[in-house]
Amino acid sequence: MLFFKLIDLCFISDGGRLENFLPPLEYFLEAPELGELIDSKSFQYLMRLGYEHIHESYQTN
């Protein structure tokens, strides 16, 4: 939940440009700071789902 609230805050403060504050998912999932989560299929699924939701919710046309 905190992750999505942070995305909301960044989106509002940056004028609506996702690419300025949200790294590509592949880059995020390779981050060494995630430790063992990198190998977790459940975590990968949740992050993919979250990214999909973010991109659909904040799509600017």
PDBQT receptor file of N, H, CA, C and O in Angstrom, charges set to zero:
ATOM      1  N   MET A   1       0.828  -1.195   0.000  1.00  0.00    +0.000 N 
ATOM      2  CA  MET A   1       0.000   0.000   0.000  1.00  0.00    +0.000 C 
ATOM      3  C   MET A   1       0.871   1.258   0.000  1.00  0.00    +0.000 C 
ATOM      4  O   MET A   1       0.569   2.236  -0.684  1.00  0.00    +0.000 OA
ATOM      5  N   LEU A   2       1.942   1.218   0.766  1.00  0.00    +0.000 N 
ATOM      6  H   LEU A   2       2.188   0.424   1.322  1.00  0.00    +0.000 HD
ATOM      7  CA  LEU A   2       2.848   2.358   0.815  1.00  0.00    +0.000 C 
ATOM      8  C   LEU A   2       3.451   2.634  -0.560  1.00  0.00    +0.000 C 
ATOM      9  O   LEU A   2       3.622   3.789  -0.949  1.00  0.00    +0.000 OA
ATOM     10  N   PHE A   3       3.772   1.573  -1.292  1.00  0.00    +0.000 N 
ATOM     11  H   PHE A   3       3.634   0.634  -0.977  1.00  0.00    +0.000 HD
ATOM     12  CA  PHE A   3       4.328   1.722  -2.640  1.00  0.00    +0.000 C 
ATOM     13  C   PHE A   3       3.387   2.525  -3.523  1.00  0.00    +0.000 C 
ATOM     14  O   PHE A   3       3.831   3.435  -4.224  1.00  0.00    +0.000 OA
ATOM     15  N   PHE A   4       2.103   2.209  -3.504  1.00  0.00    +0.000 N 
ATOM     16  H   PHE A   4       1.743   1.470  -2.934  1.00  0.00    +0.000 HD
ATOM     17  CA  PHE A   4       1.139   2.901  -4.358  1.00  0.00    +0.000 C 
ATOM     18  C   PHE A   4       0.888   4.336  -3.897  1.00  0.00    +0.000 C 
ATOM     19  O   PHE A   4       0.665   5.220  -4.725  1.00  0.00    +0.000 OA
ATOM     20  N   LYS A   5       0.921   4.572  -2.609  1.00  0.00    +0.000 N 
ATOM     21  H   LYS A   5       1.102   3.855  -1.937  1.00  0.00    +0.000 HD
ATOM     22  CA  LYS A   5       0.779   5.947  -2.112  1.00  0.00    +0.000 C 
ATOM     23  C   LYS A   5       1.979   6.792  -2.537  1.00  0.00    +0.000 C 
ATOM     24  O   LYS A   5       1.833   7.967  -2.872  1.00  0.00    +0.000 OA
ATOM     25  N   LEU A   6       3.158   6.188  -2.520  1.00  0.00    +0.000 N 
ATOM     26  H   LEU A   6       3.277   5.234  -2.248  1.00  0.00    +0.000 HD
ATOM     27  CA  LEU A   6       4.352   6.886  -2.975  1.00  0.00    +0.000 C 
ATOM     28  C   LEU A   6       4.251   7.205  -4.474  1.00  0.00    +0.000 C 
ATOM     29  O   LEU A   6       4.638   8.292  -4.902  1.00  0.00    +0.000 OA
ATOM     30  N   ILE A   7       3.746   6.289  -5.247  1.00  0.00    +0.000 N 
ATOM     31  H   ILE A   7       3.431   5.405  -4.900  1.00  0.00    +0.000 HD
ATOM     32  CA  ILE A   7       3.537   6.526  -6.686  1.00  0.00    +0.000 C 
ATOM     33  C   ILE A   7       2.570   7.690  -6.883  1.00  0.00    +0.000 C 
ATOM     34  O   ILE A   7       2.812   8.562  -7.717  1.00  0.00    +0.000 OA
ATOM     35  N   ASP A   8       1.485   7.708  -6.124  1.00  0.00    +0.000 N 
ATOM     36  H   ASP A   8       1.289   7.000  -5.446  1.00  0.00    +0.000 HD
ATOM     37  CA  ASP A   8       0.528   8.827  -6.209  1.00  0.00    +0.000 C 
ATOM     38  C   ASP A   8       1.218  10.163  -5.946  1.00  0.00    +0.000 C 
ATOM     39  O   ASP A   8       1.042  11.121  -6.700  1.00  0.00    +0.000 OA
ATOM     40  N   LEU A   9       1.988  10.217  -4.891  1.00  0.00    +0.000 N 
ATOM     41  H   LEU A   9       2.131   9.440  -4.279  1.00  0.00    +0.000 HD
ATOM     42  CA  LEU A   9       2.680  11.449  -4.523  1.00  0.00    +0.000 C 
ATOM     43  C   LEU A   9       3.654  11.884  -5.616  1.00  0.00    +0.000 C 
ATOM     44  O   LEU A   9       3.686  13.058  -5.985  1.00  0.00    +0.000 OA
ATOM     45  N   CYS A  10       4.434  10.961  -6.128  1.00  0.00    +0.000 N 
ATOM     46  H   CYS A  10       4.407  10.008  -5.828  1.00  0.00    +0.000 HD
ATOM     47  CA  CYS A  10       5.387  11.280  -7.195  1.00  0.00    +0.000 C 
ATOM     48  C   CYS A  10       4.670  11.740  -8.457  1.00  0.00    +0.000 C 
ATOM     49  O   CYS A  10       5.110  12.680  -9.118  1.00  0.00    +0.000 OA
ATOM     50  N   PHE A  11       3.578  11.083  -8.787  1.00  0.00    +0.000 N 
ATOM     51  H   PHE A  11       3.220  10.319  -8.250  1.00  0.00    +0.000 HD
ATOM     52  CA  PHE A  11       2.818  11.432  -9.992  1.00  0.00    +0.000 C 
ATOM     53  C   PHE A  11       2.285  12.863  -9.895  1.00  0.00    +0.000 C 
ATOM     54  O   PHE A  11       2.368  13.636 -10.849  1.00  0.00    +0.000 OA
ATOM     55  N   ILE A  12       1.750  13.192  -8.753  1.00  0.00    +0.000 N 
ATOM     56  H   ILE A  12       1.683  12.564  -7.978  1.00  0.00    +0.000 HD
ATOM     57  CA  ILE A  12       1.187  14.531  -8.546  1.00  0.00    +0.000 C 
ATOM     58  C   ILE A  12       2.291  15.592  -8.549  1.00  0.00    +0.000 C 
ATOM     59  O   ILE A  12       2.135  16.645  -9.168  1.00  0.00    +0.000 OA
ATOM     60  N   SER A  13       3.392  15.325  -7.869  1.00  0.00    +0.000 N 
ATOM     61  H   SER A  13       3.519  14.470  -7.366  1.00  0.00    +0.000 HD
ATOM     62  CA  SER A  13       4.446  16.334  -7.748  1.00  0.00    +0.000 C 
ATOM     63  C   SER A  13       5.277  16.496  -9.019  1.00  0.00    +0.000 C 
ATOM     64  O   SER A  13       5.940  17.519  -9.188  1.00  0.00    +0.000 OA
ATOM     65  N   ASP A  14       5.256  15.514  -9.908  1.00  0.00    +0.000 N 
ATOM     66  H   ASP A  14       4.718  14.682  -9.771  1.00  0.00    +0.000 HD
ATOM     67  CA  ASP A  14       6.073  15.585 -11.119  1.00  0.00    +0.000 C 
ATOM     68  C   ASP A  14       5.263  15.997 -12.351  1.00  0.00    +0.000 C 
ATOM     69  O   ASP A  14       5.804  16.043 -13.456  1.00  0.00    +0.000 OA
ATOM     70  N   GLY A  15       4.019  16.287 -12.177  1.00  0.00    +0.000 N 
ATOM     71  H   GLY A  15       3.580  16.250 -11.280  1.00  0.00    +0.000 HD
ATOM     72  CA  GLY A  15       3.217  16.719 -13.321  1.00  0.00    +0.000 C 
ATOM     73  C   GLY A  15       2.744  15.591 -14.207  1.00  0.00    +0.000 C 
ATOM     74  O   GLY A  15       2.337  15.838 -15.343  1.00  0.00    +0.000 OA
ATOM     75  N   GLY A  16       2.782  14.379 -13.736  1.00  0.00    +0.000 N 
ATOM     76  H   GLY A  16       3.112  14.178 -12.814  1.00  0.00    +0.000 HD
ATOM     77  CA  GLY A  16       2.185  13.276 -14.467  1.00  0.00    +0.000 C 
ATOM     78  C   GLY A  16       3.075  12.549 -15.452  1.00  0.00    +0.000 C 
ATOM     79  O   GLY A  16       2.565  11.975 -16.415  1.00  0.00    +0.000 OA
ATOM     80  N   ARG A  17       4.381  12.548 -15.253  1.00  0.00    +0.000 N 
ATOM     81  H   ARG A  17       4.795  13.014 -14.471  1.00  0.00    +0.000 HD
ATOM     82  CA  ARG A  17       5.269  11.818 -16.163  1.00  0.00    +0.000 C 
ATOM     83  C   ARG A  17       5.837  10.601 -15.452  1.00  0.00    +0.000 C 
ATOM     84  O   ARG A  17       6.810  10.712 -14.707  1.00  0.00    +0.000 OA
ATOM     85  N   LEU A  18       5.235   9.440 -15.678  1.00  0.00    +0.000 N 
ATOM     86  H   LEU A  18       4.444   9.350 -16.284  1.00  0.00    +0.000 HD
ATOM     87  CA  LEU A  18       5.658   8.209 -15.020  1.00  0.00    +0.000 C 
ATOM     88  C   LEU A  18       7.121   7.876 -15.271  1.00  0.00    +0.000 C 
ATOM     89  O   LEU A  18       7.822   7.425 -14.365  1.00  0.00    +0.000 OA
ATOM     90  N   GLU A  19       7.580   8.096 -16.487  1.00  0.00    +0.000 N 
ATOM     91  H   GLU A  19       7.011   8.462 -17.223  1.00  0.00    +0.000 HD
ATOM     92  CA  GLU A  19       8.951   7.715 -16.833  1.00  0.00    +0.000 C 
ATOM     93  C   GLU A  19      10.001   8.480 -16.040  1.00  0.00    +0.000 C 
ATOM     94  O   GLU A  19      11.159   8.063 -15.996  1.00  0.00    +0.000 OA
ATOM     95  N   ASN A  20       9.622   9.590 -15.412  1.00  0.00    +0.000 N 
ATOM     96  H   ASN A  20       8.681   9.929 -15.447  1.00  0.00    +0.000 HD
ATOM     97  CA  ASN A  20      10.571  10.372 -14.619  1.00  0.00    +0.000 C 
ATOM     98  C   ASN A  20      10.823   9.800 -13.227  1.00  0.00    +0.000 C 
ATOM     99  O   ASN A  20      11.845  10.105 -12.613  1.00  0.00    +0.000 OA
ATOM    100  N   PHE A  21       9.917   8.985 -12.726  1.00  0.00    +0.000 N 
ATOM    101  H   PHE A  21       9.087   8.737 -13.225  1.00  0.00    +0.000 HD
ATOM    102  CA  PHE A  21      10.114   8.482 -11.363  1.00  0.00    +0.000 C 
ATOM    103  C   PHE A  21       9.900   6.982 -11.209  1.00  0.00    +0.000 C 
ATOM    104  O   PHE A  21      10.198   6.426 -10.151  1.00  0.00    +0.000 OA
ATOM    105  N   LEU A  22       9.394   6.323 -12.228  1.00  0.00    +0.000 N 
ATOM    106  H   LEU A  22       9.152   6.774 -13.087  1.00  0.00    +0.000 HD
ATOM    107  CA  LEU A  22       9.138   4.888 -12.138  1.00  0.00    +0.000 C 
ATOM    108  C   LEU A  22      10.079   4.157 -13.091  1.00  0.00    +0.000 C 
ATOM    109  O   LEU A  22       9.917   4.244 -14.309  1.00  0.00    +0.000 OA
ATOM    110  N   PRO A  23      11.056   3.441 -12.551  1.00  0.00    +0.000 N 
ATOM    111  CA  PRO A  23      12.014   2.757 -13.429  1.00  0.00    +0.000 C 
ATOM    112  C   PRO A  23      11.318   1.633 -14.205  1.00  0.00    +0.000 C 
ATOM    113  O   PRO A  23      10.269   1.144 -13.785  1.00  0.00    +0.000 OA
ATOM    114  N   PRO A  24      11.899   1.229 -15.325  1.00  0.00    +0.000 N 
ATOM    115  CA  PRO A  24      11.335   0.077 -16.038  1.00  0.00    +0.000 C 
ATOM    116  C   PRO A  24      11.271  -1.130 -15.100  1.00  0.00    +0.000 C 
ATOM    117  O   PRO A  24      12.158  -1.320 -14.267  1.00  0.00    +0.000 OA
ATOM    118  N   LEU A  25      10.248  -1.925 -15.232  1.00  0.00    +0.000 N 
ATOM    119  H   LEU A  25       9.528  -1.770 -15.909  1.00  0.00    +0.000 HD
ATOM    120  CA  LEU A  25      10.041  -3.071 -14.340  1.00  0.00    +0.000 C 
ATOM    121  C   LEU A  25      11.237  -4.012 -14.348  1.00  0.00    +0.000 C 
ATOM    122  O   LEU A  25      11.639  -4.497 -13.291  1.00  0.00    +0.000 OA
ATOM    123  N   GLU A  26      11.806  -4.276 -15.501  1.00  0.00    +0.000 N 
ATOM    124  H   GLU A  26      11.478  -3.882 -16.360  1.00  0.00    +0.000 HD
ATOM    125  CA  GLU A  26      12.945  -5.197 -15.590  1.00  0.00    +0.000 C 
ATOM    126  C   GLU A  26      14.126  -4.675 -14.772  1.00  0.00    +0.000 C 
ATOM    127  O   GLU A  26      14.811  -5.447 -14.102  1.00  0.00    +0.000 OA
ATOM    128  N   TYR A  27      14.357  -3.384 -14.827  1.00  0.00    +0.000 N 
ATOM    129  H   TYR A  27      13.800  -2.757 -15.371  1.00  0.00    +0.000 HD
ATOM    130  CA  TYR A  27      15.437  -2.768 -14.057  1.00  0.00    +0.000 C 
ATOM    131  C   TYR A  27      15.158  -2.908 -12.557  1.00  0.00    +0.000 C 
ATOM    132  O   TYR A  27      16.052  -3.228 -11.773  1.00  0.00    +0.000 OA
ATOM    133  N   PHE A  28      13.922  -2.666 -12.181  1.00  0.00    +0.000 N 
ATOM    134  H   PHE A  28      13.196  -2.407 -12.818  1.00  0.00    +0.000 HD
ATOM    135  CA  PHE A  28      13.512  -2.747 -10.779  1.00  0.00    +0.000 C 
ATOM    136  C   PHE A  28      13.692  -4.168 -10.248  1.00  0.00    +0.000 C 
ATOM    137  O   PHE A  28      14.205  -4.361  -9.145  1.00  0.00    +0.000 OA
ATOM    138  N   LEU A  29      13.270  -5.166 -11.035  1.00  0.00    +0.000 N 
ATOM    139  H   LEU A  29      12.854  -5.010 -11.931  1.00  0.00    +0.000 HD
ATOM    140  CA  LEU A  29      13.334  -6.554 -10.588  1.00  0.00    +0.000 C 
ATOM    141  C   LEU A  29      14.753  -7.107 -10.541  1.00  0.00    +0.000 C 
ATOM    142  O   LEU A  29      14.971  -8.189  -9.997  1.00  0.00    +0.000 OA
ATOM    143  N   GLU A  30      15.711  -6.395 -11.095  1.00  0.00    +0.000 N 
ATOM    144  H   GLU A  30      15.534  -5.516 -11.537  1.00  0.00    +0.000 HD
ATOM    145  CA  GLU A  30      17.104  -6.823 -11.047  1.00  0.00    +0.000 C 
ATOM    146  C   GLU A  30      17.902  -6.096  -9.964  1.00  0.00    +0.000 C 
ATOM    147  O   GLU A  30      19.101  -6.331  -9.819  1.00  0.00    +0.000 OA
ATOM    148  N   ALA A  31      17.255  -5.226  -9.214  1.00  0.00    +0.000 N 
ATOM    149  H   ALA A  31      16.281  -5.035  -9.332  1.00  0.00    +0.000 HD
ATOM    150  CA  ALA A  31      17.940  -4.429  -8.192  1.00  0.00    +0.000 C 
ATOM    151  C   ALA A  31      18.475  -5.327  -7.080  1.00  0.00    +0.000 C 
ATOM    152  O   ALA A  31      17.711  -6.090  -6.488  1.00  0.00    +0.000 OA
ATOM    153  N   PRO A  32      19.766  -5.250  -6.787  1.00  0.00    +0.000 N 
ATOM    154  CA  PRO A  32      20.352  -6.103  -5.747  1.00  0.00    +0.000 C 
ATOM    155  C   PRO A  32      19.781  -5.808  -4.355  1.00  0.00    +0.000 C 
ATOM    156  O   PRO A  32      19.859  -6.657  -3.466  1.00  0.00    +0.000 OA
ATOM    157  N   GLU A  33      19.217  -4.633  -4.160  1.00  0.00    +0.000 N 
ATOM    158  H   GLU A  33      19.154  -3.944  -4.882  1.00  0.00    +0.000 HD
ATOM    159  CA  GLU A  33      18.633  -4.285  -2.856  1.00  0.00    +0.000 C 
ATOM    160  C   GLU A  33      17.438  -5.172  -2.500  1.00  0.00    +0.000 C 
ATOM    161  O   GLU A  33      17.056  -5.258  -1.332  1.00  0.00    +0.000 OA
ATOM    162  N   LEU A  34      16.856  -5.822  -3.483  1.00  0.00    +0.000 N 
ATOM    163  H   LEU A  34      17.166  -5.752  -4.431  1.00  0.00    +0.000 HD
ATOM    164  CA  LEU A  34      15.702  -6.683  -3.217  1.00  0.00    +0.000 C 
ATOM    165  C   LEU A  34      16.088  -8.019  -2.607  1.00  0.00    +0.000 C 
ATOM    166  O   LEU A  34      15.236  -8.736  -2.083  1.00  0.00    +0.000 OA
ATOM    167  N   GLY A  35      17.367  -8.354  -2.674  1.00  0.00    +0.000 N 
ATOM    168  H   GLY A  35      18.059  -7.771  -3.100  1.00  0.00    +0.000 HD
ATOM    169  CA  GLY A  35      17.840  -9.601  -2.071  1.00  0.00    +0.000 C 
ATOM    170  C   GLY A  35      17.133 -10.819  -2.643  1.00  0.00    +0.000 C 
ATOM    171  O   GLY A  35      17.073 -10.999  -3.860  1.00  0.00    +0.000 OA
ATOM    172  N   GLU A  36      16.601 -11.649  -1.763  1.00  0.00    +0.000 N 
ATOM    173  H   GLU A  36      16.650 -11.502  -0.775  1.00  0.00    +0.000 HD
ATOM    174  CA  GLU A  36      15.956 -12.897  -2.169  1.00  0.00    +0.000 C 
ATOM    175  C   GLU A  36      14.624 -12.690  -2.870  1.00  0.00    +0.000 C 
ATOM    176  O   GLU A  36      14.124 -13.605  -3.524  1.00  0.00    +0.000 OA
ATOM    177  N   LEU A  37      14.045 -11.513  -2.744  1.00  0.00    +0.000 N 
ATOM    178  H   LEU A  37      14.451 -10.769  -2.213  1.00  0.00    +0.000 HD
ATOM    179  CA  LEU A  37      12.769 -11.252  -3.417  1.00  0.00    +0.000 C 
ATOM    180  C   LEU A  37      12.887 -11.345  -4.937  1.00  0.00    +0.000 C 
ATOM    181  O   LEU A  37      11.904 -11.618  -5.625  1.00  0.00    +0.000 OA
ATOM    182  N   ILE A  38      14.088 -11.117  -5.456  1.00  0.00    +0.000 N 
ATOM    183  H   ILE A  38      14.887 -10.895  -4.897  1.00  0.00    +0.000 HD
ATOM    184  CA  ILE A  38      14.316 -11.189  -6.896  1.00  0.00    +0.000 C 
ATOM    185  C   ILE A  38      13.868 -12.536  -7.448  1.00  0.00    +0.000 C 
ATOM    186  O   ILE A  38      13.330 -12.608  -8.553  1.00  0.00    +0.000 OA
ATOM    187  N   ASP A  39      14.089 -13.607  -6.682  1.00  0.00    +0.000 N 
ATOM    188  H   ASP A  39      14.527 -13.549  -5.785  1.00  0.00    +0.000 HD
ATOM    189  CA  ASP A  39      13.771 -14.962  -7.138  1.00  0.00    +0.000 C 
ATOM    190  C   ASP A  39      12.346 -15.399  -6.820  1.00  0.00    +0.000 C 
ATOM    191  O   ASP A  39      11.928 -16.480  -7.235  1.00  0.00    +0.000 OA
ATOM    192  N   SER A  40      11.604 -14.588  -6.103  1.00  0.00    +0.000 N 
ATOM    193  H   SER A  40      11.943 -13.710  -5.766  1.00  0.00    +0.000 HD
ATOM    194  CA  SER A  40      10.246 -14.955  -5.702  1.00  0.00    +0.000 C 
ATOM    195  C   SER A  40       9.257 -14.711  -6.842  1.00  0.00    +0.000 C 
ATOM    196  O   SER A  40       9.060 -13.576  -7.276  1.00  0.00    +0.000 OA
ATOM    197  N   LYS A  41       8.642 -15.787  -7.316  1.00  0.00    +0.000 N 
ATOM    198  H   LYS A  41       8.802 -16.709  -6.964  1.00  0.00    +0.000 HD
ATOM    199  CA  LYS A  41       7.648 -15.676  -8.396  1.00  0.00    +0.000 C 
ATOM    200  C   LYS A  41       6.432 -14.883  -7.935  1.00  0.00    +0.000 C 
ATOM    201  O   LYS A  41       5.833 -14.157  -8.729  1.00  0.00    +0.000 OA
ATOM    202  N   SER A  42       6.063 -15.009  -6.674  1.00  0.00    +0.000 N 
ATOM    203  H   SER A  42       6.550 -15.599  -6.029  1.00  0.00    +0.000 HD
ATOM    204  CA  SER A  42       4.923 -14.255  -6.138  1.00  0.00    +0.000 C 
ATOM    205  C   SER A  42       5.216 -12.761  -6.145  1.00  0.00    +0.000 C 
ATOM    206  O   SER A  42       4.363 -11.960  -6.527  1.00  0.00    +0.000 OA
ATOM    207  N   PHE A  43       6.421 -12.384  -5.724  1.00  0.00    +0.000 N 
ATOM    208  H   PHE A  43       7.114 -13.035  -5.414  1.00  0.00    +0.000 HD
ATOM    209  CA  PHE A  43       6.809 -10.979  -5.717  1.00  0.00    +0.000 C 
ATOM    210  C   PHE A  43       6.839 -10.429  -7.141  1.00  0.00    +0.000 C 
ATOM    211  O   PHE A  43       6.343  -9.331  -7.396  1.00  0.00    +0.000 OA
ATOM    212  N   GLN A  44       7.418 -11.188  -8.066  1.00  0.00    +0.000 N 
ATOM    213  H   GLN A  44       7.821 -12.079  -7.860  1.00  0.00    +0.000 HD
ATOM    214  CA  GLN A  44       7.475 -10.758  -9.464  1.00  0.00    +0.000 C 
ATOM    215  C   GLN A  44       6.064 -10.556 -10.027  1.00  0.00    +0.000 C 
ATOM    216  O   GLN A  44       5.800  -9.583 -10.733  1.00  0.00    +0.000 OA
ATOM    217  N   TYR A  45       5.170 -11.481  -9.704  1.00  0.00    +0.000 N 
ATOM    218  H   TYR A  45       5.385 -12.271  -9.130  1.00  0.00    +0.000 HD
ATOM    219  CA  TYR A  45       3.785 -11.366 -10.166  1.00  0.00    +0.000 C 
ATOM    220  C   TYR A  45       3.122 -10.102  -9.606  1.00  0.00    +0.000 C 
ATOM    221  O   TYR A  45       2.480  -9.354 -10.343  1.00  0.00    +0.000 OA
ATOM    222  N   LEU A  46       3.281  -9.873  -8.317  1.00  0.00    +0.000 N 
ATOM    223  H   LEU A  46       3.803 -10.481  -7.718  1.00  0.00    +0.000 HD
ATOM    224  CA  LEU A  46       2.675  -8.695  -7.688  1.00  0.00    +0.000 C 
ATOM    225  C   LEU A  46       3.236  -7.395  -8.273  1.00  0.00    +0.000 C 
ATOM    226  O   LEU A  46       2.495  -6.433  -8.471  1.00  0.00    +0.000 OA
ATOM    227  N   MET A  47       4.523  -7.369  -8.545  1.00  0.00    +0.000 N 
ATOM    228  H   MET A  47       5.125  -8.151  -8.385  1.00  0.00    +0.000 HD
ATOM    229  CA  MET A  47       5.121  -6.171  -9.128  1.00  0.00    +0.000 C 
ATOM    230  C   MET A  47       4.635  -5.955 -10.560  1.00  0.00    +0.000 C 
ATOM    231  O   MET A  47       4.367  -4.819 -10.952  1.00  0.00    +0.000 OA
ATOM    232  N   ARG A  48       4.518  -7.013 -11.336  1.00  0.00    +0.000 N 
ATOM    233  H   ARG A  48       4.736  -7.935 -11.018  1.00  0.00    +0.000 HD
ATOM    234  CA  ARG A  48       3.999  -6.886 -12.704  1.00  0.00    +0.000 C 
ATOM    235  C   ARG A  48       2.551  -6.392 -12.673  1.00  0.00    +0.000 C 
ATOM    236  O   ARG A  48       2.164  -5.520 -13.451  1.00  0.00    +0.000 OA
ATOM    237  N   LEU A  49       1.776  -6.951 -11.781  1.00  0.00    +0.000 N 
ATOM    238  H   LEU A  49       2.090  -7.659 -11.149  1.00  0.00    +0.000 HD
ATOM    239  CA  LEU A  49       0.385  -6.530 -11.629  1.00  0.00    +0.000 C 
ATOM    240  C   LEU A  49       0.312  -5.066 -11.182  1.00  0.00    +0.000 C 
ATOM    241  O   LEU A  49      -0.498  -4.294 -11.694  1.00  0.00    +0.000 OA
ATOM    242  N   GLY A  50       1.152  -4.700 -10.238  1.00  0.00    +0.000 N 
ATOM    243  H   GLY A  50       1.810  -5.327  -9.822  1.00  0.00    +0.000 HD
ATOM    244  CA  GLY A  50       1.192  -3.315  -9.758  1.00  0.00    +0.000 C 
ATOM    245  C   GLY A  50       1.586  -2.344 -10.860  1.00  0.00    +0.000 C 
ATOM    246  O   GLY A  50       0.970  -1.289 -11.005  1.00  0.00    +0.000 OA
ATOM    247  N   TYR A  51       2.604  -2.690 -11.636  1.00  0.00    +0.000 N 
ATOM    248  H   TYR A  51       3.105  -3.548 -11.517  1.00  0.00    +0.000 HD
ATOM    249  CA  TYR A  51       3.036  -1.826 -12.733  1.00  0.00    +0.000 C 
ATOM    250  C   TYR A  51       1.933  -1.682 -13.774  1.00  0.00    +0.000 C 
ATOM    251  O   TYR A  51       1.694  -0.592 -14.295  1.00  0.00    +0.000 OA
ATOM    252  N   GLU A  52       1.267  -2.785 -14.069  1.00  0.00    +0.000 N 
ATOM    253  H   GLU A  52       1.460  -3.670 -13.645  1.00  0.00    +0.000 HD
ATOM    254  CA  GLU A  52       0.161  -2.732 -15.031  1.00  0.00    +0.000 C 
ATOM    255  C   GLU A  52      -0.936  -1.796 -14.529  1.00  0.00    +0.000 C 
ATOM    256  O   GLU A  52      -1.463  -0.981 -15.286  1.00  0.00    +0.000 OA
ATOM    257  N   HIS A  53      -1.271  -1.918 -13.266  1.00  0.00    +0.000 N 
ATOM    258  H   HIS A  53      -0.843  -2.580 -12.650  1.00  0.00    +0.000 HD
ATOM    259  CA  HIS A  53      -2.294  -1.064 -12.657  1.00  0.00    +0.000 C 
ATOM    260  C   HIS A  53      -1.868   0.408 -12.701  1.00  0.00    +0.000 C 
ATOM    261  O   HIS A  53      -2.667   1.282 -13.038  1.00  0.00    +0.000 OA
ATOM    262  N   ILE A  54      -0.622   0.666 -12.364  1.00  0.00    +0.000 N 
ATOM    263  H   ILE A  54       0.027  -0.045 -12.091  1.00  0.00    +0.000 HD
ATOM    264  CA  ILE A  54      -0.110   2.046 -12.371  1.00  0.00    +0.000 C 
ATOM    265  C   ILE A  54      -0.207   2.641 -13.766  1.00  0.00    +0.000 C 
ATOM    266  O   ILE A  54      -0.687   3.762 -13.935  1.00  0.00    +0.000 OA
ATOM    267  N   HIS A  55       0.246   1.896 -14.763  1.00  0.00    +0.000 N 
ATOM    268  H   HIS A  55       0.636   0.985 -14.626  1.00  0.00    +0.000 HD
ATOM    269  CA  HIS A  55       0.234   2.420 -16.124  1.00  0.00    +0.000 C 
ATOM    270  C   HIS A  55      -1.183   2.627 -16.644  1.00  0.00    +0.000 C 
ATOM    271  O   HIS A  55      -1.432   3.580 -17.382  1.00  0.00    +0.000 OA
ATOM    272  N   GLU A  56      -2.103   1.763 -16.276  1.00  0.00    +0.000 N 
ATOM    273  H   GLU A  56      -1.901   0.989 -15.676  1.00  0.00    +0.000 HD
ATOM    274  CA  GLU A  56      -3.501   1.931 -16.687  1.00  0.00    +0.000 C 
ATOM    275  C   GLU A  56      -4.156   3.103 -15.940  1.00  0.00    +0.000 C 
ATOM    276  O   GLU A  56      -4.928   3.862 -16.526  1.00  0.00    +0.000 OA
ATOM    277  N   SER A  57      -3.851   3.242 -14.673  1.00  0.00    +0.000 N 
ATOM    278  H   SER A  57      -3.224   2.626 -14.196  1.00  0.00    +0.000 HD
ATOM    279  CA  SER A  57      -4.475   4.278 -13.847  1.00  0.00    +0.000 C 
ATOM    280  C   SER A  57      -3.967   5.681 -14.176  1.00  0.00    +0.000 C 
ATOM    281  O   SER A  57      -4.724   6.648 -14.099  1.00  0.00    +0.000 OA
ATOM    282  N   TYR A  58      -2.704   5.795 -14.538  1.00  0.00    +0.000 N 
ATOM    283  H   TYR A  58      -2.089   5.010 -14.601  1.00  0.00    +0.000 HD
ATOM    284  CA  TYR A  58      -2.098   7.100 -14.754  1.00  0.00    +0.000 C 
ATOM    285  C   TYR A  58      -1.840   7.399 -16.216  1.00  0.00    +0.000 C 
ATOM    286  O   TYR A  58      -1.083   8.312 -16.547  1.00  0.00    +0.000 OA
ATOM    287  N   GLN A  59      -2.465   6.636 -17.087  1.00  0.00    +0.000 N 
ATOM    288  H   GLN A  59      -3.080   5.894 -16.819  1.00  0.00    +0.000 HD
ATOM    289  CA  GLN A  59      -2.296   6.847 -18.530  1.00  0.00    +0.000 C 
ATOM    290  C   GLN A  59      -2.769   8.260 -18.885  1.00  0.00    +0.000 C 
ATOM    291  O   GLN A  59      -3.909   8.637 -18.613  1.00  0.00    +0.000 OA
ATOM    292  N   THR A  60      -1.875   9.020 -19.492  1.00  0.00    +0.000 N 
ATOM    293  H   THR A  60      -0.949   8.713 -19.712  1.00  0.00    +0.000 HD
ATOM    294  CA  THR A  60      -2.237  10.359 -19.959  1.00  0.00    +0.000 C 
ATOM    295  C   THR A  60      -2.241  10.358 -21.471  1.00  0.00    +0.000 C 
ATOM    296  O   THR A  60      -1.280   9.935 -22.114  1.00  0.00    +0.000 OA
ATOM    297  N   ASN A  61      -3.324  10.831 -22.019  1.00  0.00    +0.000 N 
ATOM    298  H   ASN A  61      -4.105  11.174 -21.497  1.00  0.00    +0.000 HD
ATOM    299  CA  ASN A  61      -3.444  10.849 -23.487  1.00  0.00    +0.000 C 
ATOM    300  C   ASN A  61      -3.276  12.248 -24.011  1.00  0.00    +0.000 C 
ATOM    301  O   ASN A  61      -3.344  12.467 -25.220  1.00  0.00    +0.000 OA
TER     302      ASN A  61
